[in-house]
Amino acid sequence: MGTVFDDRRYLIPFRSSLLPQIFTDVLVIGAGVAGLRAAIEAAEQGADVIVLSKDSLRLTNTAWAQGGVAGVLRDDDSTRSHIEDTMVAGADLCDQAAVRLVVEQGPPLLHELIDWGMQFDRSDAGELLVGREGGHSASRIFHAGGDATGAELERCLARRVELNDNIRLFDQCFSLDLITPSDEPGAPVLGAVTHHARFGLQMIWARTTILASGGAGQLYRETTNPKPATADGLAMAYRAGATLADMAFVQFHPTTLYLPGASRSLISEAVRGEGAHLLDDAGERFMVAVHPLAELAPRDVVARAIVQQIAQQGGKHVWLDCRHIDGFQSRFPGIFAELSRFELDPRRDLIPVHPAAHYMVGGVRSDLQGQTDVAGLLVAGEVASTGLHGANRLASNSLLEGLVFGQITGARAAEQARTNGSRTGPVSIVSDIRPSAQGEIDLADVCSSLQSAMWRNVGIERNGTKLHDAVDMLTFWARYTLDKIFDEPRGWEVQNMLLAGSLVARSAEWREESRGVHTRTDYADAEPRFRVHDLWRRGTPTPATTPLVEEVPA
Ligand code: SIN
């Protein structure tokens, strides 16, 4: 990338020897499904674990997940069909080996969750209830609390964490940077420099660090993600020398509540799974003419169709019609309550909806063990790019991926703790950054300009000119934002967002084709020469590429 993004190895100046020192076998950054599942696995295999949560456990993408967890648990479904659906959604860019791994290893982990007390919704007869979402050819979405699957999953895993004396959970703890003994490419990660709301800066030394820091929805003006989803993990990994892949692919959820002043609350795809219709201003179902699965087409198709419908008819949204769904309130209590705040009753009223950024498909490239190309650094969950999602994530595959790669990385980290001899660190690390000669900036203004530019130029429909402009704008803002030294999380977040946003824009500009969630109006089709993963690494201005992993390695 351009040098402005590559100048600094660390966000702040520090001398490791002068900071409080903390030691652990395994450091897990992030407390959503992947982070908590990794921590549990590592701790149950005897490792000493610290989990960092940037905010509270209620503000993770996991806790906000509504729809459910996909998995093959029923006799009328098959692994093969789930694999096929995932590959079709992924628009010919999935690594088949990763798809097979997650689809096959998921079901036992779902049973294990039930043993741990996860309260999936059941019929009066005690059978697990199952729902349908876009792109799935079978009903295989398991849910809890109607539309509160993520909150129940977070509760269940957090309880298990609480019961394990090997795990220390630090909340309100911001990870600034992964630490390496030198700035040379290939230097191993030895933990992280962190900032705790009460205790300030700390060095946490770990034999293995698992990055499970979640998503990047806050890069966009319109997003379903909670405030902490500011792409910190992507930026940290990049600065530490790890390779990021497929950054162009950002998934937009078709249906979020669109009312001036309301947050863009998700209206789960499961609502369309229960039969809700999308209507234009004339009250017609426009999706019927777009795709054989109509409202249950893959999300990229639905999101694009909504944007095109709005462009044709004018206005800012289309309508979701749920009036014919029996028992809406009991099936979707959270959504019902949110709508009530605005005096909307889905049994009577149409709901104004519009797409919003939802899920970061690209991320830190890893192999099937969650291993990145930097020693000591594993990744799991949304921050990772395992190859599972290809160019578009199939609905409800993300909680499943978090469970599977959480378990895999936790086990691997525990093994490394058993076999790696003495504890890591402390070594002397000096980050010597001079304060900028330029004056103060208005951070809030930089942040909102970035979010608007990403939405306008790097959103659902893109073209070369808009992407090029976005790259230029982000580089310009970065010049006078990345040279500053901030002493609180908001500054570090905006610095991380500029870096990650720039990677998304550059990857989207490079990918001269339309594939999955990446739609270029100037290149309408998928191109065989782009059926590769694009790889971005600090210090290299243009991406490398790597072919797909088609087969499970022996
Ligand atoms: C939803 O409930 O629509 C979101 C599910 C997902 O993103 O997988």
Residues whose N, C-alpha, C, O or C-beta is under 5 A from the ligand:
A	BS01	SIN	Q66 G67 I267 S268 E269 A270 L394 A395 S396 N397
